[in-house]
Amino acid sequence: MKDEDQHDADSYHVPVLIEEVMTYLTRGGDGLYLDGTLGGGGHAFALLSACPGCCLLGIDRDPEALARAQARLAPFAARVRLLLGSFLDAAGDPQVRRDGLAGALLDLGVSSHQLDDDRRGFSMRPGLSLDMRMSLEGATAADYLASVPEAALLRDLRGGDAPRPRALARAIVARRGRRPLALSDDLVGVLESVLGRPAKHSEKARVFQAVRIAVNDELAVLEEALPALRDALNPGGVLVVLSYHSGEDASVKRMFRAWSDPGRGIPPKVPLRQHEMSALGETLTRKPVSAGPAELAANPRSRPARLRAWRKAA
Ligand SMILES: C[S@@+](CC[C@H](N)C(=O)[O-])C[C@H]1O[C@@H](n2cnc3c(N)ncnc32)[C@H](O)[C@@H]1O
């Protein structure tokens, strides 16, 4: 890749833990891979470069990401098929059903481009309309904040680690009764009225993240997609997940553990048939892998990343 092409690619999104992702993912060997969160195509580019015997199904909900990845992966066009949609639907894709997957990658959350593009309304920067839709379709963050019942809002704020979730949910509902929340400043304003002081960057970030996760239904999609992707893997196939939020990482950890050690946590007196006891595969990462000092210095957005990998029994 030429230097200016690399710069262009990196300004869209710098792929996180790229060497570690490749080390685990390529243990699946040659065959069909899924990149369910294609973004700018950085991980996909690395996979296709490293593995001449691999082909790729790339999926993203975001049409802008898909267009960018298509340009970036043009040198590999003969081995690449791209789809606009959710990775939730990947296991039902006809090619996946026919050939099975050698590996699947989910690099969750949002890309740098989505965060940096003011039109997308993901950011807490002042004056942005509250949008946050990855797919550019459906209800925006402003619609969600205008209509979500208080109990569901509280659950979402708690799940997203927002500060003072109960008081914040109540204040959002009170505020929308007077005037809708339309801009990033409106959400920050309600948060600061609850805190009684200027909010720290990390506090605002957690509130915006909680709303984004709810608007895109990210936790429910992940919970449903993981078992479907496990079933779509061929024997020896690998599932790699990069999470950026404690709730996501907890789901991945719990599922990988249950699939690797199904008897765990079941009281000894409960009788189990033999096939229910056998492990479906092994967790390759005993602990989650996170970015080291050099990557953190070069790309601070890699800080929350947690990588977990699981391999289906051969
Ligand atoms: C962190 S970025 C991925 C970056 C990518 N690995 C790269 O190297 O450029 C996450 C991407 O996943 C997409 N995404 C999130 N949830 C999705 C879902 N359920 N289905 C498809 N794409 C999703 C987002 O639109 C975003 O483009």
PDBQT file of the ligand as one rigid body, heavy atoms in Angstrom, charges set to zero:
ROOT
HETATM    1  C1  LIG A 401     -15.113  -0.701  15.178  1.00  0.00    +0.000 C 
HETATM    2  S1  LIG A 401     -15.803  -0.572  13.582  1.00  0.00    +0.000 S 
HETATM    3  C2  LIG A 401     -15.011  -1.847  12.673  1.00  0.00    +0.000 C 
HETATM    4  C3  LIG A 401     -13.687  -1.422  12.104  1.00  0.00    +0.000 C 
HETATM    5  C4  LIG A 401     -13.049  -2.454  11.192  1.00  0.00    +0.000 C 
HETATM    6  N1  LIG A 401     -12.696  -3.656  11.910  1.00  0.00    +0.000 N 
HETATM    7  C5  LIG A 401     -11.840  -1.875  10.486  1.00  0.00    +0.000 C 
HETATM    8  O1  LIG A 401     -10.767  -2.500  10.542  1.00  0.00    +0.000 OA
HETATM    9  O2  LIG A 401     -11.962  -0.810   9.867  1.00  0.00    +0.000 OA
HETATM   10  C6  LIG A 401     -17.402  -1.236  13.817  1.00  0.00    +0.000 C 
HETATM   11  C7  LIG A 401     -18.248  -1.285  12.571  1.00  0.00    +0.000 C 
HETATM   12  O3  LIG A 401     -19.260  -2.245  12.807  1.00  0.00    +0.000 OA
HETATM   13  C8  LIG A 401     -20.478  -1.802  12.268  1.00  0.00    +0.000 C 
HETATM   14  N2  LIG A 401     -21.520  -2.526  13.000  1.00  0.00    +0.000 N 
HETATM   15  C9  LIG A 401     -21.841  -2.441  14.305  1.00  0.00    +0.000 A 
HETATM   16  N3  LIG A 401     -22.826  -3.310  14.613  1.00  0.00    +0.000 NA
HETATM   17  C10 LIG A 401     -23.119  -3.976  13.476  1.00  0.00    +0.000 A 
HETATM   18  C11 LIG A 401     -24.041  -5.027  13.141  1.00  0.00    +0.000 A 
HETATM   19  N4  LIG A 401     -24.872  -5.550  14.049  1.00  0.00    +0.000 N 
HETATM   20  N5  LIG A 401     -24.037  -5.496  11.889  1.00  0.00    +0.000 NA
HETATM   21  C12 LIG A 401     -23.200  -4.982  10.941  1.00  0.00    +0.000 A 
HETATM   22  N6  LIG A 401     -22.328  -3.971  11.195  1.00  0.00    +0.000 NA
HETATM   23  C13 LIG A 401     -22.285  -3.485  12.449  1.00  0.00    +0.000 A 
HETATM   24  C14 LIG A 401     -20.458  -0.311  12.444  1.00  0.00    +0.000 C 
HETATM   25  O4  LIG A 401     -21.308   0.325  11.507  1.00  0.00    +0.000 OA
HETATM   26  C15 LIG A 401     -18.970   0.008  12.199  1.00  0.00    +0.000 C 
HETATM   27  O5  LIG A 401     -18.732   0.331  10.848  1.00  0.00    +0.000 OA
ENDROOT
TORSDOF 0
